[in-house]
Amino acid sequence: MGIDADRRSRLVDLRNELTELRAEAIAAEASAKELIAAVDPAHRESAANVVHYRAVRSRDLRDLQPRLSAEGLSSLGRMESGVLANLDSVIRIINDALGEAEPDLEEGEIDWGGGKEALALNAAALLGGEPDDRSTRIMVTMPSTATTDTEFVERCAAVGMDLARINCAHDGPDEWRAMAANVRAANAKVRIAMDLAGPKLRTGPIAPGPQVVKFRPTRDQVGTVRVPARFWLGQAPARTDVTEQAPVTDPGWIAARNVGDIVTLDDTRGRFRELRVLQVASTGVLVAGDRTVYLTPGTTVWCDDEQTAIGELPAVAQSLRVFRGDTITLTADMAPAIPTDDGRHRIGCSLPEVFGAIEVGHRVYFDDGKIESVVTRVEPDTVVVGVTRAALNGTKLKAEKGINLPDTALPMPALTDEDIDALGSVVDLADMVNLSFVRGPEDVADLQRRLDNRAASDLGVVIKIETVAGFSALPETLLQLMRTRRIGVMIARGDLAVEAGFERLAEVQEEILWLCEAAHVPVIWATEVLDSLADRGLPTRAEVTDAAAGERAECVMLNKGPHIVEAIEALTDILARMKGHIDKKRPLLKRLGAWDSGL
C-alpha cells in the first residue's frame, strides 16, 4: 500500500535534513582527521563518533525532533553511542517507506550496541569490572587516619568501596604510601586514584586575633544552667569526653589538687569565677562552673593559697565580615590582612598570575560563591572588586578560602611544581591520576609527556572538569585525552557550580555526560554526594535523589566524613535499586511490582 503525497513530501523533507546532518558530521570528521588519527587505536572509532556528535549537536534540532516522532521515527534523542548509525537507521526507514534504495553503511561505523560495549570496556579498563549488584562503581576519599586505621579501610572495602581516592593536596608521600598499602591489604581488587591538587587560588592570611579561650555553660530557654561549663586546667587526658582545655604554667599545682577543691580566678573581663574540681589526672584537672569564663595567658588561678597561671593559648582566627556594597582589594602582597568595619577590605591573593590576566568587569567569587563581586579597578599588584552578593547580615571571609574567576583566562598550567614532585609517588602507588583544574588539551598533553618520560604511559588518566574554561574546551580535550588508553572524566561539581552558576549546573553536568557517552569515556560523578549522611549520619532528601542520578555515570565519588561507612552502604543500596530503572538517558522498563495489590 502506497503513501499519500503529503506524507511523501514530509518524509522527503525529513530525509533531506537528516542527510544534511550526516554530511556535516562526515565533514567534521574529515576536518579532525589528524586529531582522530593521533588517538590510541582502541579509541579511534570513538574519537570519530564524538566529532560526529559535536557536529550534529551544534545544530538546534528541536524543530526536527517532533516531526520525526510524528512519523513514528526516532527523534535522535539517544544517538550518543553511535551517531552515524542512528542517522542511517532513520534514513533507511524513510527510504523503505518511500520504496527507495537504502544507503550503504560506512565501513568502521560504530552502532549503538558497539558504542555501549566500547564504553563498558573503557570503564572496566579504568575503574575495574562492574560490581555484582550494580553497574556504577563507588570511589571513596581516604582521610588522613587511613594511614594507621587499617580496620576503617577494611570496613570501607567490605561494604562497597571499589576505588580509593588519595588527595595529594593533603598529607605527604609517606602518608600516601601508608594509605595505599592499607588499601591493597584490605582488598587487592580496590583500585587507587591519586588527585593532583592543581593551582590553588585562595585568599591570603588574616592577622590573628587575641589569645583567648571561652568556656560557657549550656542553658535552657529561660536561662537555667543545664550543663555547667567544663574544661581541663592543664592538658586533657587521652580518654575523656571533655576535650576543651587551658594549659597552666606549673605542673606541680596540678599534682596538689584533689576532687572537690574550689578553684578561683578573675577572668579576662575582671569577673570573679569559682570552679569545682571534678576529676584529677596526671596531666590536668577537670573543673566545672555555672558561669561563662574567658581566659588569656597569664590569668592567675588560685586554689587555697597556691597559685598558677594560664599558659600560651592559640590565637583566635579572625575573618573579614563582608556586606553587599563593600569593596575588597586583592593584593599580590600576602601580608596578613587586618579586619576592618568600614566596608573597605584588603586581603592577599595566592596566585600572582591573576593580576596580569584579570580585567574590569570580570566576576570574582569567594568561598564557594558565598560572596560574589565584580572587578572595578585593576592595577599592577592590586585588584579592586565591588561586592554584589553577600548574606544580609554579612558573610565571613576567612583565610585560605577559594577564589573563582569564571571570566578570566589564567596563563598557567594545570600542573604545579608540587604536582610534578608528587608524580613520582603517583606513578609508584596508583592505578590512575586525577588531573585538577584542566582548562584545555595542552594541560592533558603536559601530563601525558611527563608520564611518558617516567615510562608510565599505561597509568590511567582522569581529567577533572571544574571550570567554565575546562567545560568549553572539553571536545578538544577529550581528543587529546584519548591518546591514552585508560581514561575518564570527573565532573567536579563544587568549583564548576560556582563558576557556571548554580542555576546552570544541572544543564552543564548533563552535557558533560552526553559528550562523554559519545566518546565512550567513563564518567565519575563527584562532589557533595550524600555529604550530610557522611558528616552527620542523616542524608537530605535532595541528596538521595542526587545519588540516584549518579547511576548514569560509571562511578560515584564520596568524600570523607565520620559516617562514611554508612554512606557507602547507603549509596550501594541506592545504586543497586536504580540499576534496573535507568541506563544513561534511557529509562529501563523493569517490571513494576509496586502496584500489584491494586489501588
C-alpha positions as CSV (number, residue, x, y, z in Angstrom):
1,M,0.0,0.0,0.0
2,G,1.5,3.4,-1.0
3,I,1.7,6.5,0.9
4,D,-0.2,9.8,0.2
5,A,1.5,12.7,-1.4
6,D,1.5,14.8,1.7
7,R,3.3,12.2,3.8
8,R,5.7,11.5,1.0
9,S,6.6,15.2,0.9
10,R,7.1,15.2,4.7
11,L,9.4,12.2,4.6
12,V,11.4,13.5,1.7
13,D,12.0,16.7,3.7
14,L,13.0,14.8,6.7
15,R,15.4,12.6,4.7
16,N,17.0,15.7,3.2
17,E,17.5,17.3,6.6
18,L,19.0,14.1,8.0
19,T,21.2,13.7,5.0
20,E,22.5,17.2,5.5
21,L,23.2,16.5,9.2
22,R,25.1,13.3,8.2
23,A,27.1,15.3,5.6
24,E,28.1,17.8,8.3
25,A,29.2,15.0,10.6
26,I,31.3,13.5,7.9
27,A,32.8,16.9,7.0
28,A,33.7,17.4,10.7
29,E,35.4,14.0,10.8
30,A,37.5,15.0,7.7
31,S,38.5,18.3,9.4
32,A,39.6,16.5,12.5
33,K,41.3,13.7,10.6
34,E,44.8,14.3,12.1
35,L,43.5,14.6,15.7
36,I,41.5,11.3,15.3
37,A,44.5,9.5,13.8
38,A,46.6,10.6,16.8
39,V,44.4,8.9,19.4
40,D,45.1,5.4,20.8
41,P,43.9,2.8,18.3
42,A,41.4,1.5,20.8
43,H,39.7,4.9,20.8
44,R,39.7,5.7,17.1
45,E,36.1,4.9,16.3
46,S,35.0,6.6,19.5
47,A,37.0,9.7,18.6
48,A,35.2,9.9,15.2
49,N,31.9,9.4,16.9
50,V,32.4,12.3,19.4
51,V,33.4,14.5,16.5
52,H,30.1,13.5,14.7
53,Y,28.2,14.2,17.9
54,R,29.6,17.6,18.3
55,A,28.9,18.5,14.7
56,V,25.2,17.3,14.9
57,R,24.6,18.9,18.3
58,S,26.0,22.2,17.0
59,R,22.6,22.5,15.3
60,D,19.3,23.2,17.1
61,L,17.3,20.0,16.4
62,R,14.2,20.9,18.5
63,D,12.1,21.6,15.4
64,L,13.2,18.4,13.7
65,Q,12.6,16.1,16.6
66,P,8.7,16.3,16.9
67,R,8.4,16.0,13.1
68,L,10.4,12.8,13.3
69,S,8.3,11.5,16.2
70,A,5.1,12.3,14.3
71,E,6.1,9.9,11.5
72,G,6.9,7.1,14.0
73,L,10.7,7.6,13.7
74,S,13.5,8.0,16.2
75,S,13.8,11.6,17.4
76,L,17.6,11.3,17.7
77,G,17.3,11.8,21.4
78,R,19.5,8.8,22.3
79,M,22.1,8.9,19.5
80,E,25.2,9.5,21.7
81,S,26.7,6.0,21.4
82,G,26.6,5.8,17.6
83,V,25.7,9.0,15.8
84,L,26.1,7.9,12.1
85,A,24.4,4.6,12.7
86,N,21.4,6.4,14.3
87,L,21.1,8.8,11.4
88,D,21.5,6.0,8.8
89,S,18.9,3.9,10.6
90,V,16.3,6.6,10.3
91,I,17.2,7.4,6.7
92,R,16.8,3.6,5.9
93,I,13.4,3.5,7.4
94,I,12.3,6.6,5.4
95,N,13.7,5.1,2.2
96,D,11.9,1.9,2.9
97,A,8.7,3.8,3.4
98,L,9.3,5.6,0.1
99,G,10.2,2.4,-1.6
100,E,13.7,3.7,-2.5
101,A,17.2,2.2,-2.2
102,E,18.9,2.1,1.2
103,P,22.3,3.8,1.7
104,D,25.4,1.7,2.3
105,L,26.6,1.6,5.9
106,E,30.1,3.1,6.0
107,E,32.9,0.7,6.9
108,G,34.1,1.1,10.5
109,E,30.9,2.9,11.6
110,I,30.1,2.2,15.2
111,D,26.4,1.4,16.1
112,W,24.5,1.8,19.4
113,G,25.4,-1.6,20.6
114,G,29.1,-1.2,19.7
115,G,29.2,2.1,21.4
116,K,27.7,0.7,24.6
117,E,30.2,-2.1,24.5
118,A,33.1,0.3,24.0
119,L,32.1,2.4,27.0
120,A,31.8,-0.7,29.1
121,L,35.3,-1.9,28.1
122,N,36.8,1.5,28.8
123,A,35.1,1.7,32.2
124,A,36.4,-1.7,33.2
125,A,39.9,-0.8,32.0
126,L,40.0,2.3,34.2
127,L,37.7,1.5,37.1
128,G,37.7,-2.2,37.3
129,G,34.8,-4.6,36.5
130,E,31.2,-4.0,37.4
131,P,30.2,-5.0,40.9
132,D,27.8,-7.9,41.1
133,D,24.8,-5.9,42.3
134,R,25.2,-2.6,40.5
135,S,26.7,-1.1,37.3
136,T,28.2,2.0,38.9
137,R,31.3,1.9,41.0
138,I,32.0,3.8,44.2
139,M,35.1,5.8,44.9
140,V,35.8,6.9,48.4
141,T,38.2,9.6,49.6
142,M,40.6,8.4,52.2
143,P,41.0,10.5,55.3
144,S,44.4,11.1,57.0
145,T,43.5,8.5,59.6
146,A,43.6,5.8,56.8
147,T,47.4,5.8,57.2
148,T,47.1,3.9,60.5
149,D,43.4,2.8,60.8
150,T,43.5,-0.4,58.9
151,E,40.1,-1.5,60.3
152,F,38.5,1.6,58.8
153,V,39.9,0.8,55.3
154,E,38.8,-2.8,55.6
155,R,35.3,-1.8,56.5
156,C,35.1,0.6,53.5
157,A,36.2,-2.2,51.2
158,A,33.9,-4.7,52.7
159,V,30.7,-2.6,52.3
160,G,31.2,-1.5,48.7
161,M,34.3,0.7,48.1
162,D,35.6,-0.1,44.6
163,L,38.2,2.7,44.3
164,A,40.1,4.6,47.0
165,R,41.0,8.2,46.3
166,I,44.1,9.8,47.9
167,N,44.2,13.6,47.8
168,C,47.7,14.8,47.2
169,A,46.6,18.3,48.5
170,H,46.9,16.8,52.0
171,D,49.5,14.8,53.9
172,G,52.7,13.8,52.1
173,P,54.5,10.9,50.3
174,D,54.9,8.8,53.5
175,E,51.3,9.1,54.4
176,W,50.2,8.4,50.8
177,R,52.3,5.2,50.8
178,A,50.8,4.0,54.0
179,M,47.2,4.7,52.8
180,A,47.9,2.8,49.5
181,A,49.4,-0.1,51.4
182,N,46.4,-0.4,53.7
183,V,44.0,-0.3,50.7
184,R,45.9,-3.0,48.9
185,A,45.9,-5.1,52.0
186,A,42.2,-4.6,52.6
187,N,41.3,-5.8,49.1
188,A,43.6,-6.2,46.1
189,K,40.8,-5.5,43.7
190,V,40.2,-2.0,45.0
191,R,41.9,0.5,42.7
192,I,43.7,3.6,43.8
193,A,43.2,7.0,42.3
194,M,45.5,9.9,43.4
195,D,44.4,13.5,43.0
196,L,46.9,16.2,41.9
197,A,45.9,19.4,43.7
198,G,46.5,21.8,40.8
199,P,46.9,25.6,41.2
200,K,45.3,26.9,44.4
201,L,43.7,30.3,44.0
202,R,42.9,31.2,47.6
203,T,42.7,34.2,49.9
204,G,45.8,35.1,51.9
205,P,46.4,35.1,55.6
206,I,44.5,37.3,58.1
207,A,46.2,38.7,61.2
208,P,45.5,36.5,64.2
209,G,43.2,37.7,66.9
210,P,43.8,37.7,70.7
211,Q,45.0,34.6,72.6
212,V,41.7,33.9,74.4
213,V,39.5,30.9,75.1
214,K,35.9,31.0,76.2
215,F,34.1,28.3,78.2
216,R,30.4,28.6,78.8
217,P,27.6,26.5,80.3
218,T,24.6,25.2,78.4
219,R,21.3,26.9,79.4
220,D,17.7,26.3,78.6
221,Q,15.2,28.8,77.1
222,V,14.7,30.5,80.5
223,G,18.4,30.7,81.3
224,T,18.7,27.9,83.8
225,V,22.0,26.1,83.6
226,R,21.5,22.5,82.3
227,V,25.1,21.6,81.7
228,P,27.9,23.5,83.5
229,A,31.0,24.8,81.7
230,R,33.6,22.0,81.9
231,F,37.2,22.2,80.9
232,W,40.6,20.9,81.8
233,L,43.2,23.1,83.5
234,G,46.4,21.6,82.1
235,Q,46.1,19.0,79.4
236,A,43.1,16.8,78.8
237,P,44.0,13.1,79.1
238,A,43.7,10.8,76.0
239,R,40.4,9.2,77.2
240,T,37.8,11.8,78.2
241,D,34.5,13.1,76.8
242,V,35.6,16.6,77.6
243,T,38.4,17.8,75.3
244,E,38.4,21.6,76.0
245,Q,41.4,22.7,77.9
246,A,43.5,25.6,79.0
247,P,47.2,25.0,79.8
248,V,48.8,26.1,83.1
249,T,52.4,27.1,83.8
250,D,53.0,25.0,86.9
251,P,52.6,21.2,86.7
252,G,53.2,20.9,90.4
253,W,50.0,22.9,91.0
254,I,48.0,20.2,89.2
255,A,49.6,17.4,91.3
256,A,48.5,19.1,94.5
257,R,44.8,19.2,93.6
258,N,42.0,16.9,94.8
259,V,38.4,16.2,93.7
260,G,36.2,18.7,95.4
261,D,38.7,21.5,95.6
262,I,37.5,25.0,94.8
263,V,39.5,26.9,92.2
264,T,39.0,30.7,91.9
265,L,40.1,33.3,89.4
266,D,39.4,36.7,87.9
267,D,38.8,36.1,84.2
268,T,39.9,38.3,81.3
269,R,37.0,40.7,81.9
270,G,37.7,41.0,85.6
271,R,34.8,38.8,86.6
272,F,35.3,36.6,89.7
273,R,34.7,32.9,88.9
274,E,34.6,29.9,91.2
275,L,35.1,26.4,89.8
276,R,34.9,23.0,91.4
277,V,37.4,20.2,90.6
278,L,35.5,17.1,89.3
279,Q,38.4,14.9,88.3
280,V,42.2,14.8,88.7
281,A,44.6,13.3,86.1
282,S,48.3,13.3,85.8
283,T,48.2,16.0,83.1
284,G,45.4,18.2,84.3
285,V,42.3,18.8,86.5
286,L,38.7,18.8,85.2
287,V,36.8,21.8,86.6
288,A,33.2,23.0,86.2
289,G,31.3,26.2,86.8
290,D,27.9,27.8,86.2
291,R,29.3,31.0,84.7
292,T,31.0,31.8,81.4
293,V,34.8,32.2,81.7
294,Y,37.2,34.0,79.4
295,L,40.9,33.1,79.9
296,T,44.1,34.6,78.4
297,P,47.8,33.8,79.0
298,G,48.9,35.0,82.4
299,T,45.5,34.8,84.1
300,T,46.1,33.8,87.7
301,V,44.4,30.7,89.0
302,W,44.1,30.1,92.8
303,C,43.3,27.1,95.0
304,D,43.7,27.7,98.7
305,D,47.0,29.7,98.9
306,E,48.6,28.0,95.9
307,Q,48.5,29.7,92.5
308,T,49.5,29.1,88.9
309,A,48.9,30.9,85.7
310,I,47.2,30.2,82.3
311,G,49.9,29.3,79.7
312,E,50.1,30.1,76.0
313,L,46.8,29.8,74.0
314,P,46.2,29.6,70.3
315,A,45.2,33.0,68.8
316,V,41.6,33.3,67.7
317,A,41.2,33.0,63.9
318,Q,39.8,36.3,62.5
319,S,37.8,36.9,59.4
320,L,36.5,39.8,57.3
321,R,32.8,40.5,57.6
322,V,31.7,41.4,54.1
323,F,28.4,43.0,53.1
324,R,26.9,43.8,49.8
325,G,28.2,47.1,48.5
326,D,31.6,46.7,50.2
327,T,34.9,46.7,48.3
328,I,37.6,44.1,48.6
329,T,41.1,44.8,47.4
330,L,43.0,41.7,46.4
331,T,46.8,42.2,46.7
332,A,49.9,40.3,45.4
333,D,51.3,41.1,48.9
334,M,50.5,38.2,51.1
335,A,51.0,40.1,54.4
336,P,48.3,39.2,56.9
337,A,45.1,41.2,56.4
338,I,43.8,43.5,59.1
339,P,40.0,43.2,59.6
340,T,38.1,46.5,59.3
341,D,34.5,47.5,59.9
342,D,34.3,50.4,57.3
343,G,33.3,48.2,54.3
344,R,36.8,48.5,52.7
345,H,38.6,45.2,52.9
346,R,42.0,44.2,51.8
347,I,43.4,40.6,51.5
348,G,46.1,38.7,49.7
349,C,45.6,36.5,46.6
350,S,47.7,33.4,46.4
351,L,48.4,33.4,42.6
352,P,50.3,36.4,41.2
353,E,49.3,35.4,37.6
354,V,45.8,36.8,38.4
355,F,46.9,40.5,38.3
356,G,48.1,40.3,34.7
357,A,45.1,38.5,33.4
358,I,42.0,39.9,35.1
359,E,40.1,42.8,33.6
360,V,37.5,45.3,34.7
361,G,34.0,43.7,34.6
362,H,35.2,40.2,35.3
363,R,33.4,38.3,38.0
364,V,35.2,37.2,41.2
365,Y,33.6,34.7,43.6
366,F,34.9,33.9,47.1
367,D,34.4,30.8,49.3
368,D,32.3,28.6,47.0
369,G,30.3,31.5,45.8
370,K,29.2,32.7,49.2
371,I,30.4,36.2,48.2
372,E,30.0,37.4,44.6
373,S,31.8,40.5,43.2
374,V,32.8,42.3,40.0
375,V,36.2,43.9,39.2
376,T,36.0,47.7,39.3
377,R,39.7,48.6,39.1
378,V,42.9,46.8,38.1
379,E,46.5,47.9,39.0
380,P,49.8,46.0,38.6
381,D,49.7,44.5,42.1
382,T,46.1,45.0,43.2
383,V,42.6,44.3,42.0
384,V,39.6,46.1,43.5
385,V,36.2,44.4,43.4
386,G,32.7,45.6,44.3
387,V,30.6,43.1,46.3
388,T,27.3,42.3,44.6
389,R,26.1,39.5,46.8
390,A,26.6,38.5,50.4
391,A,24.4,37.5,53.3
392,L,22.0,40.2,54.6
393,N,23.9,40.3,58.0
394,G,27.3,39.9,56.3
395,T,29.4,36.9,55.2
396,K,32.6,35.9,56.9
397,L,35.6,35.7,54.6
398,K,38.4,33.7,56.1
399,A,42.0,33.0,55.2
400,E,42.7,30.1,52.7
401,K,39.3,30.3,51.1
402,G,38.8,29.6,47.4
403,I,38.6,32.3,44.8
404,N,36.9,31.6,41.4
405,L,37.4,33.7,38.3
406,P,34.9,32.4,35.7
407,D,35.7,35.1,33.2
408,T,39.5,35.2,33.5
409,A,41.9,33.0,31.4
410,L,44.8,32.5,33.7
411,P,48.1,31.9,31.9
412,M,49.2,29.0,33.9
413,P,49.3,25.2,33.6
414,A,47.2,22.7,35.5
415,L,50.3,21.0,36.8
416,T,52.1,23.0,39.6
417,D,55.7,22.3,40.9
418,E,54.1,20.5,43.8
419,D,52.1,18.3,41.5
420,I,55.2,17.4,39.4
421,D,57.0,16.4,42.6
422,A,54.0,14.2,43.6
423,L,54.0,12.4,40.3
424,G,56.8,10.1,41.4
425,S,54.6,8.8,44.3
426,V,51.5,8.6,42.0
427,V,53.3,6.5,39.4
428,D,54.6,4.2,42.1
429,L,51.4,3.8,44.1
430,A,48.3,4.5,42.0
431,D,46.2,2.9,39.2
432,M,45.2,6.3,37.9
433,V,45.9,10.0,38.3
434,N,43.2,12.7,38.6
435,L,44.3,16.0,37.0
436,S,42.7,19.0,38.6
437,F,41.6,22.3,37.0
438,V,42.0,21.2,33.4
439,R,41.4,24.1,31.1
440,G,42.3,22.6,27.7
441,P,44.1,19.9,25.7
442,E,47.5,21.5,26.5
443,D,47.1,20.6,30.2
444,V,46.5,17.0,29.3
445,A,49.3,16.9,26.8
446,D,51.7,18.2,29.5
447,L,50.7,15.4,31.9
448,Q,51.0,12.8,29.1
449,R,54.5,13.9,28.3
450,R,55.6,13.7,31.9
451,L,54.1,10.3,32.3
452,D,55.9,9.1,29.1
453,N,59.1,10.4,30.5
454,R,58.6,8.2,33.5
455,A,57.7,5.2,31.4
456,A,54.2,5.4,32.9
457,S,52.0,5.9,29.8
458,D,49.8,3.0,30.9
459,L,48.7,4.8,34.1
460,G,45.0,5.7,33.9
461,V,44.3,9.5,33.5
462,V,41.2,11.2,34.7
463,I,40.6,14.9,33.9
464,K,38.5,16.9,36.4
465,I,36.1,19.4,34.8
466,E,35.7,22.1,37.4
467,T,36.0,25.4,35.4
468,V,34.0,27.0,32.7
469,A,37.1,27.1,30.5
470,G,37.5,23.3,31.0
471,F,33.9,22.7,30.1
472,S,34.1,24.8,27.0
473,A,37.2,23.1,25.7
474,L,36.0,19.6,26.6
475,P,35.6,18.2,23.0
476,E,39.2,19.2,22.1
477,T,40.4,18.0,25.5
478,L,38.8,14.6,25.0
479,L,40.6,14.0,21.7
480,Q,43.9,14.8,23.4
481,L,43.0,12.6,26.4
482,M,42.1,9.7,24.0
483,R,45.8,9.4,23.1
484,T,46.0,7.5,26.5
485,R,44.4,4.0,26.7
486,R,42.8,4.2,30.1
487,I,40.9,7.4,30.6
488,G,38.0,9.0,32.4
489,V,36.3,12.3,33.2
490,M,35.3,13.6,36.6
491,I,32.5,16.1,37.0
492,A,33.9,18.1,39.9
493,R,30.6,19.9,40.7
494,G,31.9,22.1,43.5
495,D,34.0,24.7,41.7
496,L,32.0,24.0,38.5
497,A,28.8,25.1,40.2
498,V,30.4,28.3,41.4
499,E,31.9,29.2,38.0
500,A,29.0,28.2,35.8
501,G,26.3,29.3,38.3
502,F,24.2,27.0,40.4
503,E,21.2,27.5,38.2
504,R,23.2,26.2,35.2
505,L,25.0,23.3,36.9
506,A,22.3,20.7,36.1
507,E,22.5,21.7,32.4
508,V,26.3,21.6,32.3
509,Q,26.6,18.2,34.0
510,E,24.1,16.7,31.6
511,E,26.0,18.0,28.6
512,I,29.3,16.5,30.0
513,L,27.5,13.1,30.4
514,W,26.2,13.2,26.8
515,L,29.6,14.2,25.3
516,C,31.5,11.5,27.3
517,E,28.9,8.9,26.3
518,A,29.5,9.9,22.6
519,A,33.3,9.5,23.3
520,H,32.7,6.2,25.1
521,V,34.6,7.7,28.1
522,P,33.6,6.7,31.6
523,V,32.4,9.5,34.0
524,I,32.9,9.9,37.7
525,W,30.1,11.8,39.4
526,A,31.7,13.8,42.2
527,T,31.3,16.5,44.9
528,E,28.9,16.5,47.9
529,V,27.3,13.1,47.2
530,L,25.5,12.1,50.4
531,D,27.6,14.7,52.3
532,S,25.1,15.2,55.1
533,L,25.0,11.4,55.6
534,A,28.8,11.2,55.7
535,D,29.1,14.2,58.0
536,R,26.1,13.9,60.3
537,G,24.6,10.5,59.8
538,L,21.4,11.5,58.1
539,P,21.0,12.4,54.4
540,T,18.7,15.1,52.9
541,R,16.0,14.0,50.5
542,A,17.7,16.0,47.7
543,E,21.0,14.2,48.4
544,V,19.3,10.8,47.9
545,T,17.8,11.9,44.6
546,D,21.2,13.3,43.5
547,A,22.9,10.0,44.5
548,A,20.3,8.1,42.4
549,A,21.1,10.3,39.4
550,G,24.7,9.1,39.7
551,E,23.6,5.8,38.3
552,R,24.0,7.4,34.8
553,A,27.8,7.7,35.5
554,E,30.2,4.8,35.6
555,C,31.4,5.8,39.1
556,V,30.2,8.0,42.0
557,M,32.7,9.6,44.4
558,L,32.1,10.0,48.1
559,N,34.0,12.5,50.3
560,K,35.3,11.7,53.8
561,G,33.3,12.0,57.0
562,P,32.7,10.4,60.4
563,H,29.8,8.4,58.9
564,I,31.4,7.5,55.6
565,V,30.9,3.7,56.1
566,E,27.2,4.3,56.4
567,A,27.3,6.5,53.3
568,I,29.0,3.7,51.3
569,E,26.3,1.2,52.4
570,A,23.5,3.6,51.5
571,L,25.0,4.5,48.1
572,T,25.5,0.8,47.3
573,D,21.8,0.2,48.0
574,I,20.6,3.2,46.1
575,L,22.7,2.4,43.0
576,A,21.7,-1.3,43.1
577,R,18.0,-0.3,43.1
578,M,18.5,2.2,40.3
579,K,20.3,-0.3,38.1
580,G,17.0,-1.8,36.8
581,H,15.4,1.6,36.1
582,I,17.9,3.7,34.1
583,D,20.8,3.4,31.7
584,K,22.2,6.8,30.7
585,K,19.4,8.7,29.1
586,R,17.3,5.6,28.6
587,P,14.6,4.6,31.1
588,L,14.5,0.8,31.5
589,L,11.1,-0.7,31.7
590,K,11.7,-3.2,34.5
591,R,8.6,-4.9,35.7
592,L,7.0,-2.8,38.4
593,G,5.6,-4.7,41.3
594,A,4.7,-1.6,43.4
595,W,1.0,-1.7,42.4
596,D,0.4,-5.4,42.2
597,S,-2.1,-5.3,45.1
598,G,-4.2,-2.7,43.3
599,L,-5.4,0.7,44.4
